[in-house]
Amino acid sequence: MHVGVWLYHVCLPVRLQLTIREYRPSDHRVVMELFCDSVRENIYPAFFKSMSHPDHVGVALSISMAGYVLGGSSYFQALLFGTAWAGLIYFCCHEIYEGYMLRRISTDMADIQANYLEKPNNGFWVAETGDRELPRVVGMVAVMGRRETEEDGHRDNLNGGVGTSSSADGSGDSGEMTHLVVAFPWRRRKLGSQLTQRALDFCKERGLARLVLDVSSPQTGAVSLLRKAGFVQTLSHDNTHSNCWLSKLARISVMRMEKFL
């Protein structure tokens, strides 16, 4: 079953005309570029946030001091040792996000048409701006429907019974929002909110019980946007699908944000 085409027309500041429409095969190149850029841009914020943690500051100072002593009061050796530690933390951050990006490219993003548009509870939309002669894709969002499991219900119990796994019609299905991306020049114009609303409306139309989204801890802007849209955090863990030591050293956690419909 093919999901119908949905068009949302939004008026943004400075008379920017925007249309949120269903993904087309011709969007593939720009969508992949947006996705890859959006994932990689989290590496530096994650690195700086990790390095500013008191534990890492203490380790960096200790290692630098060790280098200073072992080098015979050498400031260069101290700098070298400290830089090596920073390089290790950067490597961890890079591997976590690069690994996530490559994993999605080889799975659901490998065939958006088949994985999203040809399944009734899945959807993929892009935000397009510009005139008719030169339209430009500047954002995107996707939803993947899923059936609730006993594990999901157990998770709710562990989190204080936040919400329920059943919707008004008795359905226990939910939607998972992925690939919420806005190109940098078009941020802070409520485009992220419009894309989130498109995902929420889709879930309501399909009778899904809730919309969920996993966000990494350095993505503070995304967390703020989701909270304003009524999402609440129901879970936090350090399973980034990378080596557990990478997550521990990078101090990156994953937050589950949910909104019940």
PAPA-517337 format. One record per residue (C-alpha): x, y, z. Coordinates in steps of 0.02 Angstrom, whole numbers, padded with zeros to 5 digits, always signed. Example, Ala and Ser with C-alpha at 12.3 -4.5 7.8 and 13.67 -1.06 7.14 Angstrom:
2
+00615-00225+00390;+00684-00053+00357;
END
This chain:
261
+00000+00000+00000;+00068+00168-00049;+00053+00313+00072;-00037+00460-00007;+00047+00624-00044;+00028+00755+00093;+00064+00938+00066;+00081+01063+00209;+00103+01246+00164;+00187+01349+00299;+00225+01534+00307;+00392+01566+00392;+00477+01731+00438;+00548+01843+00302;+00414+01779+00180;+00498+01610+00159;+00380+01493+00067;+00389+01314+00126;+00304+01152+00075;+00313+00991+00174;+00280+00851+00051;+00310+00665+00032;+00483+00605-00018;+00516+00576-00203;+00655+00468-00279;+00729+00626-00356;+00762+00690-00178;+00881+00547-00138;+01047+00637-00162;+01004+00792-00062;+00917+00691+00074;+01071+00582+00097;+01182+00736+00105;+01068+00817+00235;+01065+00658+00338;+01254+00630+00337;+01291+00812+00377;+01164+00814+00519;+01242+00660+00601;+01422+00717+00582;+01388+00889+00652;+01357+00809+00822;+01537+00747+00837;+01617+00911+00893;+01479+00959+01018;+01491+00783+01091;+01680+00798+01102;+01680+00968+01188;+01542+00916+01307;+01638+00758+01353;+01804+00847+01377;+01723+00976+01491;+01662+00842+01611;+01755+00852+01778;+01813+00671+01764;+01893+00701+01594;+01968+00866+01650;+02049+00775+01796;+02114+00635+01686;+02184+00759+01559;+02275+00856+01694;+02344+00697+01772;+02405+00630+01605;+02483+00797+01561;+02571+00802+01729;+02635+00625+01700;+02702+00678+01532;+02785+00829+01611;+02873+00721+01742;+02921+00579+01624;+02988+00703+01498;+03104+00783+01624;+03001+00940+01657;+02956+00950+01473;+02805+01059+01433;+02802+00983+01258;+02786+00808+01332;+02646+00868+01445;+02555+00942+01296;+02584+00783+01195;+02510+00670+01329;+02360+00784+01355;+02329+00794+01168;+02336+00604+01154;+02198+00590+01284;+02092+00720+01193;+02122+00627+01030;+02058+00466+01108;+01897+00551+01165;+01871+00629+00994;+01896+00458+00914;+01761+00385+01026;+01637+00522+00981;+01678+00507+00796;+01656+00317+00795;+01487+00325+00883;+01409+00448+00760;+01497+00384+00605;+01445+00207+00650;+01264+00262+00673;+01266+00351+00505;+01338+00202+00410;+01216+00084+00495;+01064+00185+00440;+01131+00210+00264;+01145+00022+00243;+00973-00016+00318;+00817+00094+00309;+00899+00235+00210;+00961+00113+00077;+00788+00107-00002;+00674+00244+00063;+00537+00203-00062;+00522+00022-00004;+00556+00049+00181;+00444+00200+00207;+00326+00244+00066;+00265+00069+00025;+00216+00027+00203;+00053+00099+00273;+00118+00146+00446;+00281+00219+00382;+00310+00390+00304;+00449+00503+00244;+00430+00689+00208;+00542+00830+00152;+00529+01018+00177;+00552+01111+00014;+00578+01297-00005;+00613+01417-00148;+00522+01466-00306;+00450+01343-00431;+00600+01354-00545;+00730+01317-00411;+00652+01223-00263;+00770+01163-00128;+00751+01027+00004;+00800+01101+00173;+00731+00976+00297;+00656+00804+00321;+00572+00687+00444;+00521+00505+00443;+00405+00393+00544;+00416+00204+00558;+00269+00113+00635;+00303-00028+00756;+00206-00148+00865;+00226-00133+01052;+00303-00281+01142;+00301-00342+01320;+00474-00266+01339;+00402-00095+01298;+00268-00116+01430;+00398-00171+01557;+00500-00017+01514;+00350+00094+01553;+00333+00010+01723;+00516+00041+01760;+00490+00224+01719;+00350+00254+01841;+00211+00196+01726;+00226+00349+01613;+00078+00333+01496;+00003+00173+01431;+00039+00062+01283;-00141+00069+01224;-00227+00204+01122;-00410+00250+01128;-00455+00117+00998;-00359-00018+01090;-00210-00017+00974;-00042-00041+01055;+00058+00015+00903;+00171+00167+00905;+00271+00269+00783;+00458+00300+00792;+00514+00468+00725;+00683+00466+00639;+00790+00579+00531;+00720+00744+00597;+00838+00861+00505;+00838+01046+00464;+00977+01122+00358;+01081+01245+00459;+01030+01409+00369;+00846+01369+00398;+00853+01333+00583;+00767+01440+00716;+00622+01472+00595;+00504+01343+00673;+00536+01222+00531;+00585+01084+00654;+00419+01110+00744;+00323+01098+00580;+00409+00936+00533;+00375+00864+00706;+00192+00912+00689;+00184+00823+00521;+00247+00665+00604;+00122+00684+00747;-00023+00711+00628;+00026+00556+00529;+00027+00450+00687;-00145+00515+00737;-00213+00476+00563;-00147+00298+00577;-00218+00275+00752;-00048+00250+00832;-00038+00262+01021;+00118+00369+01035;+00267+00442+00945;+00441+00405+01009;+00614+00469+00966;+00789+00426+01026;+00905+00575+01049;+01088+00575+01101;+01133+00680+01252;+01236+00811+01158;+01084+00857+01051;+01019+00988+01172;+00931+01087+01035;+00830+00936+00981;+00782+00897+01160;+00722+01075+01186;+00617+01069+01027;+00538+00905+01077;+00496+00965+01253;+00408+01116+01179;+00307+00998+01069;+00249+00902+01223;+00372+00757+01224;+00435+00690+01390;+00590+00588+01428;+00545+00412+01483;+00711+00322+01472;+00898+00351+01470;+01033+00224+01429;+01209+00215+01357;+01176+00086+01221;+01234+00179+01066;+01254+00016+00969;+01441+00045+00972;+01572-00035+01082;+01518-00003+01262;+01688+00073+01304;+01667+00202+01167;+01504+00261+01247;+01580+00262+01421;+01733+00361+01370;+01633+00483+01263;+01502+00496+01402;+01363+00492+01273;+01193+00428+01327;+01032+00403+01231;+00868+00479+01288;+00700+00410+01238;+00575+00551+01210;+00390+00507+01193;+00224+00591+01164;+00059+00500+01189;-00077+00538+01064;
END
